[in-house]
Amino acid sequence: MKLIDKGSALWYLQYFGIPLSLGIVLYKLFNNLSLRKRRATLQGKVVVITGASSGIGEALCHVFFEQGCKVVMASRRKSELERVKQDLMSKKIGFCIEPIVIELDLGDLDQLDAFVDKVHSVCGHIDILVNNGGISHRGSILHTKLDVYKKIMNVNYLGSVGLTSAALPKMVERKSGHIIFISSVQGLIGLPERSAYAGSKHAMQAYADSLRAEMKQHNINVCVVSPGYVKTAVSINALTGSGQPHGVMDSSTAAGFSADYVAERIVDTIVNKDNELIISQFMGHFAILVRRTIPSLYFYLVARRAAKT
């Protein structure tokens, strides 16, 4: 019975008498070297990051800056952006380009075109656009005001769509560009008490899939990143049903991945030109699998969770 395909990695290990454990070490070493080489291509790239004043956005600024990129940091909190900039400039690295700070409120859709025009006037073009800025939600559907849905949809979905639409023409003209959407596992599954957030992230996922198909012919890459729990201030800054800040660090968020780890994974995904990345704890992957394969079981489980809250 044929167990190993000829020409596969395992076949070569067996053919040359290399132990499996050593083969895995060699594979990881080769993969790391290859990844380093691909990361080197980032040097000098213009990278725009929204939500850059904290969390995943701030961590991404550090990784791209260390790769020699021209990082354009955008957020509502300009003072925090200046703090991040100082942190970056204090790093002792060989080659670096001074980061650019531009204040931006994603919820103000009328200023998005002007923001992109300003980036173009300063940097000439945009190589990589990371749509990371967003706001979460904590509250039942019965007790969430419509204004909360509007605000979260404006920031999370329409803000990213508007920014992307403004950046696209120049990317298409240059036949080069990379657009990243930082979504969430909740963009793949809906959870109780998160309706506004999950709805906005589902919209982002669908938009990105449509965009990817249309931009393929223009040599523009589109990637959706769906993190699970990440230890950031996302739950503290989340809006309740009344529109007030939640103000509490959820236990699941506190136990999440570090933003630095997630940022490293995202940058690797970008240089690999992957279409998507799901970076989650076991339960997130399990929930996505069950929702896709046994939806009735998923509906039962989330209904039980909703009943408890």
Disulfide bonds with the S-S distance in Angstrom:
none
